[in-house]
Amino acid sequence: MATTRTKEREAARGRFGKQRSNALEDRLARIMRSAFAAGEIAYVGGLEAPLRHAIRAGLCLAGWRWIDAERAAQATVEGALCRAGAERPAWAEGQREWTIQGGTLIERTRCATCHKKLTGEQRKFCSRPCNNRWHARLLRLRETTEDAATWIAINSI
């Protein structure tokens, strides 16, 4: 029995057809793995956006409606990511605070919240209020929907 995710992907293939879609997913997965092995990308899924864009653009130029092309491109690239063995990093790994090497934090010279110069023993924040603002913002991001998180991230720069 197919999972809900598989059913959604099958539906999104639209006019692609299963055989054509499978062949394209295999080809994209090979491209992703070879670019990763060659050191051209740091993560096997690092080509997700350009591949999705290229597929969507090609389908739009072939006469597909944008939304149908987007859904087919998303489903195809997701299938290729699965075949390539890509795993999305955890949310925390995408944040600026993530370590460069095991245990080595990014050295800061400015406050993460207000960008004031750090002095003495200060490592990330210039004051307790900046620390509190930063952590309150992270809490809001973690507990909100994707659209609201995007709004918070854009409007708090």
GIJOUR-V405837 format. One record per backbone hydrogen bond with DSSP energy under -0.5 kcal/mol. NH is the residue of the N-H (numbers start at 1). CO is the residue of the C=O. If there is no record, write none. Layout:
nh: {NH | NH}
co: {CO | CO}
This chain:
nh: {7 | 8 | 9 | 10 | 11 | 12 | 13 | 14 | 16 | 17 | 21 | 22 | 23 | 24 | 25 | 26 | 27 | 28 | 29 | 30 | 31 | 32 | 33 | 34 | 35 | 36 | 37 | 38 | 39 | 40 | 41 | 46 | 48 | 51 | 52 | 53 | 54 | 55 | 56 | 57 | 58 | 59 | 60 | 61 | 62 | 63 | 64 | 69 | 70 | 71 | 72 | 73 | 74 | 75 | 76 | 77 | 78 | 79 | 80 | 81 | 82 | 83 | 84 | 85 | 85 | 86 | 93 | 94 | 94 | 95 | 98 | 100 | 101 | 104 | 105 | 111 | 112 | 115 | 118 | 122 | 131 | 132 | 133 | 134 | 135 | 136 | 137 | 138 | 139 | 140 | 141 | 142 | 143 | 144 | 149 | 150 | 151 | 152 | 153 | 154 | 155 | 156 | 156 | 157}
co: {3 | 4 | 5 | 6 | 7 | 8 | 9 | 11 | 13 | 14 | 17 | 18 | 19 | 20 | 21 | 22 | 23 | 24 | 25 | 26 | 27 | 28 | 29 | 30 | 31 | 32 | 33 | 34 | 36 | 35 | 35 | 43 | 45 | 47 | 48 | 49 | 50 | 51 | 52 | 53 | 54 | 55 | 56 | 57 | 58 | 60 | 59 | 65 | 66 | 67 | 68 | 69 | 70 | 71 | 72 | 73 | 74 | 75 | 76 | 77 | 78 | 79 | 80 | 81 | 82 | 81 | 90 | 90 | 91 | 92 | 95 | 104 | 104 | 101 | 103 | 116 | 124 | 111 | 109 | 119 | 127 | 128 | 129 | 130 | 131 | 132 | 133 | 134 | 135 | 136 | 137 | 138 | 139 | 141 | 145 | 146 | 147 | 148 | 149 | 150 | 151 | 152 | 153 | 154}
